[in-house]
Amino acid sequence: MDTALILSLAREALLLMVLASTPPIIASLLVGFLMSLMQAATSIQDSTLSVVPKLGAAVLSLVVAGPWIGQQLSRFATQLFLVLPDIAS
């Protein structure tokens, strides 16, 4: 049972990592796409022009999704600390 419990915790940790990183990745992807469309429309080919808006979008998405991400991390940590004595025995 210890192996199944550890595998379940590892699976949940990986899933939590993917869910927590999704908001900034999607925000950066959308802003990068919009910036590339704008660069193509205006014929501006400076590759560094899109870095600041993508970084701003990622930070803004972390500010917006931060409470949810923190709540999920706190829930997982609480669950992990409650299960830790079962793993150690």
N, C-alpha and C positions, 0 to 999 in steps of 0.2 A: 504494500500500500504506500510505502514511502516513495517509491519510484513514480507511481502514478500521481501522487501529490506534488512531487517536485516538477514533473513534466507539466502538470496542470498550471502550476505557478509560473513556470517558464513561458508557457504558451500565453498566459494572460499578460505577463510582462511585455512580451513582444507585441502583442496586440495593442496594449496601452501605449507603447512607444510609437507605433504606427498612427494611432488615433491622435496622440498629442502632437505629432509633427505634421499632421495633415493641414491644419489651418494656415500656417505660414508658407508651406509649400504651394498650396493652391493659390494663395494670394500673390505670391511671387510669380507663379506661372501665368496668372491672368494679367498682371501688370506688365510682365515681360512680353506677353503676346500683344497687348495694346501698344506698348512702346515700339515694338518691331513693326507694327502696322503704321504707326505714325512716322517712323523713320523711313519706311518704304514709300509712304505717300509724299514726304517732304524731301526725299533723296539725301537725307543726312545719314552718313554712314559711320558715325562715331560710336564705337562699341561700348564706350564707358558712359554714354548718355543714359542708359537704362539701369545702371547700377543703383543710383540713389533712389529712384522711385520704387524699385523692387525691394530694397532694404527698408524703405519707409512702409511699404505695404506689409512686409513680414512683421515689422515691429508693431504696426497697428493691429494686425490680426492677433498677435500675441497679447496685446493689451485687451482686446475684445474677448478672446477665448481664454485668457489667463485664469479667471475664476473657475471655469469648467475644468481646465487642465489640472489646476491645483486640487480641485475636489476629487478628481479621478485618481491623482497620485496619492492623495491622503487616504482615500478609500483602499487603494491597493496596499499601501504601507501598513495600515491598520490590520487588514486581512493577513498580511504576511507576518506581522508580529503575533497575531493570535494563533497562527498555524505553526510558528517556529518551534514551540515545545514538542509538537507532534513529530516534526522532522528530526529533531535532535534525539528523540528516544528510539 
